[in-house]
Amino acid sequence: MKKSKAQTKKKYVLLRVLFIMAIAVLAGNVYGIPVYATTTQSTTSSNGNGSEAQGTSNTTSDNGDSTKENGGFSLTYDSGSGTGELSGSVQILLVLTIISLAPSILIMLTSFTRIIIVLHFTRAALNTQTAPPNQVLIGLALFLTVFIMSPVFHQINEDAIQPYNKGEISQEVAIEKGMEPLREFMYGQTKRKDVQLFMDISGEIDKVENPNEFTEDDIPTYVLVPSFIISELRTAFIIGFLIYIPFIVIDMVVASVLMSMGMMMLPPTTISMPFKILLFVLADGWSLVIGNLVKTFY
């Protein structure tokens, strides 16, 4: 039994190693990263007249660097004395890091935060516990985020992604142009006092000629992002408070009626919840909440 368990464990370890190697090779083929080295190989063939033709399968330059295919994925860096290229393993690590951070970027740098908080406040005000479920709220928030951010994504695609894929601009220019529409969106939704707060904390306010009249260009991205997040939280809580008001009135009326009838042992929320749902349906609540929520971004 012990030998069989040890053999099974070795098989699992071997399968994991093979799986990791397969993923590395696949990633290298997808992103154009050289996973293994190739050498120059000469082949000769003879024709019917006895003459021989010689060719090479892969060509290399004089300095030993192999020729690259057009459209390959590569990252370069500037060390001060010149530019260099990152190795394949480092490029794979950077790509996987960006992919892992993509959900955080989607949540924190778009309209998703405000939408999901307001939807959770709406469900809590209705006191329906898990209806709608979290999956429905998150899915609705994602599609509303795509709807609201579609002009920004379209501009990023036209100004940064497409020119970079065609080789018209470099990586640095593509990143800079891609951040401009996103920065413009965040700046338009950010309260000035929040920007002022983080400008003072970071010391960037001292670099501005007129601290009382700084513009979007004077705000670094690392200052604009937390300012935008704080503003989104404040706006979402204000909207949630306004949604709560009519439902609190219903709870107070139901509680007063139950106390006047001497039914103090009956929870008021049990009686008020059907009235809340009825009011929400008759007033077309989802259309009002989502419609006015989307309009806050325009």
N, C-alpha and C positions, 0 to 999 in steps of 0.2 A: 504493500500500500504506500509506504513512504517513497519507494522508488518511482511508482507511478505518479504520485503527486509532484515529485521533483521534476520528472520528465514533462509533465503537463505545464509546470511553471516555466521551464526552459522554452517550451513551444510558444507560450504566450509572449515571453520576452522577445523571441526571435520574430514573431509576427508583428510586434510593436516596432521593432527596428526596421523591418521591411516596409511597414506602413509609413514611417517617418521618411525613409529614403524615397518612397514613391511620391509622397507629397512634395519633397524638395525638388525632385526631378520635374514634376508637373508644374510647380511654381516657376521653375527656371524656364521651361518651355513656353509658358503663358506670357511671362514678362520679358522674355528675351534675355535672361540671365544665364551666362555660361556655367553649367553645373559640372561639366567635365571638360578636359583639354583635348583638343584634336591636333593631330600631327599631319604634316605634309606627306602624302603618299603618291608615289609615281606608278603608273601602270603603262604597260606597253602592249600593243596589239599589232598583229601583222595582217596585211591585206593579201589579196590574192596574188599580187605581183611580188611578194616577198619583202616589200618595204614595211618599215615599222613606224608607228605613230606613238608619240609619248605625250601624256597629259597628267595633270595634277588634279586631285579631287578637292583639296583645300589649299588656298594660297595664303602665305604669310608675308608680312612686310619685313624690311631689313632689320628693324629694331625688335622683332620678335612678337609684335602685337598682331593678332589675327584680325582679319577684316570683319566688320559687323554688318549685319543686315539693316536696311532702312526700317525705321519704325520701331526698333527695339527699345525697351525700357531701361534707362540708366540714370543714375544720380551722380552728380558731380559736386565737389566741394572746393573751396578756395582756402589754401593753407597759408596765404600771405606771399609765398614765393612763387606760386603758380596754382593752376587748377589740377585736380586729380579726380579719379573715379573710384567710387566705393566698391568694395568686393561684393560678390553675389550673396554671401550669407548676410552681410549687413543690409543690403537692399531688401532681402526677404524679410528681415527683422523689422525694417521701417515700414514696409507694406502691411505686414500683419499688425503692427502697432496702430497704423492709421485706420485699418479696418476695425480694430477693437475699440477705438475712440469714436468711430462714426456715430453710434447711438447717442453718446453724450453730446456730440456736436449738434446732432439733429434736435435733441431735447432742449439744450440750453441756449442755442444761438438762433432759434426760430420762434414761431408763435406757439409751439407745442405746450410750453409751460403754462401760459395763461389759459389756454383752452382746457387742458386736463384739470386744472385746479377749479375752474368755474363749473365744469361738469360734475366734479366730486361734490362741490358745495350744493349743486342742484339736487343730487341724489340724497345728500344728507338732510337737506331741507324737506324733501318729500318723506323722509323717514322710511324709505322702502328697503333699507339694509343692502341687499345685493341685487337689486333690480333698478336699472340695467346692470349687468355684471361688469367686472373690470375689463374683460376682453372687449366688450362692446364699446365702452367708454374710450379705451386706448385706440381701438380701430377708428372710431369716429374722430378722435383728436388727430390721428395721423392723416386721415384724408382731408380734414379741414386745414391742417398745416400745409399739405401739398397744394390745396386750393389757394391759400393765402400767399404762400411763398413761390408760386409758379412764375410770376414775373421776375422775381429775383433769380431763381434757378435758370430761367431762360436767358437772362442777361449774362449770367456767369458762363453758361455754355457758349454763347456767341462771342464774348469778349476774351475768354481765357481758354476753355477746353478745346474748342475747335481750332483756333489758331495754333495752340500748342501741338495738337495732333498732326497738323499740317507742317509743323516745323518752322512756322513763321516767327515765333517768339520763344524765348528761353524759359526755363523752369521758374526762375526768380520773377520774371515779368508776368508769367501766367499766374503765379500765386498772388502777386500784387493786384493784378487786374481782377482775379476771382474774389478777392476780399473786398473790393470797392463796393459792389452792390450790397453785399451782406453788411458791411459797415454802415452804409447809407440807411438800410432798413433798421438796424439796431439804434442808430443815432436818432431816427425819427420817432422811435417808441420809448426813448429813455428820458427820464425827468432830469432837468438841468441840475437840481440839487444833488442827485445821486452821482452825476458826473463830477460835480464840484467836490463831493466828499472824497471820492477815490483819487481825484487829481491832487487834493491836499495831502492825502495819506502817502501817495507815491512820490510826492515832491515835484511832479510834472508841472504844477501850477507856477513854479518859479521860473520855468523855461519859457513861459508865455509873456509876451510884451505887455498885454493888457489882461490881467487875470479875470476881469469882469466881462470880457467880450471875447472869449476864446471860441474858436470854430471847430468844425468836425476834423479838419486837418491837424489841429493841435492836440487831438486826443489819441494817444497810442491805443492799439488794439487790446493790450492787456489791461488797460484801464476801462475801455468801453465795454468789454464783455461782462465784468462783475456789475458795472453800473446798469447795464441792460437787464441783467437777471434780477437785481433788487427792484427795479422799476416794474418788471413783469409781475413779481410777487405782490407788490403793493396794489397794482391795478387789479389783479385777480381777486385779492381779498376784498377790495372795495366793491367789485361786482358781486361777489358772493354774499356780502352783507346786504346789498340791495335785494338780492333774490330771497334772502331769509325773511325779510320784513313781512310780506303777506302771509307766510306760513306761520310765523310767530303769532300774528293776530288770530289766526284760526285756532292755534293751541290755547291762547288765552281765553277765547270765547268758549271753547269746549270745556276747559277746566272750570270756568266760572259757572257754567250750566250744571256740570256734574256736582260741584260743591253745593249749589243751591238746592239740588235734588237729594242731597245727603249721600251721594254715591262716591264717597272719598276713597274707597278701596279699589275702585275701577281706574286703571291707568288712563289718563287723558289721551295719550298718544294712540291707544288702541282705537278710540272713537274718532280722533281727529285725522288719522291717516286716510281713510276713505274720502273725507271731505277735501283733503289736500289734493289727492289724485283727481277728484272730480273737478276742482277749481283749475288745476293745471291742464286738464284735457279740454275743458270748455274754453279756456283762454288761449288755446293753442300754444302751450308753454314752450315746447321744444322749438317751434318756429321763432317765437319771440326771443328766447334765450340765445339760440345759436345765431339767428340773424343779426341781433344787436351786438353779439360778441364779435362776429366777423367784421362788422362795420367799425369797431373800435380800432382796427388796423388800417383803415383808409381815411 
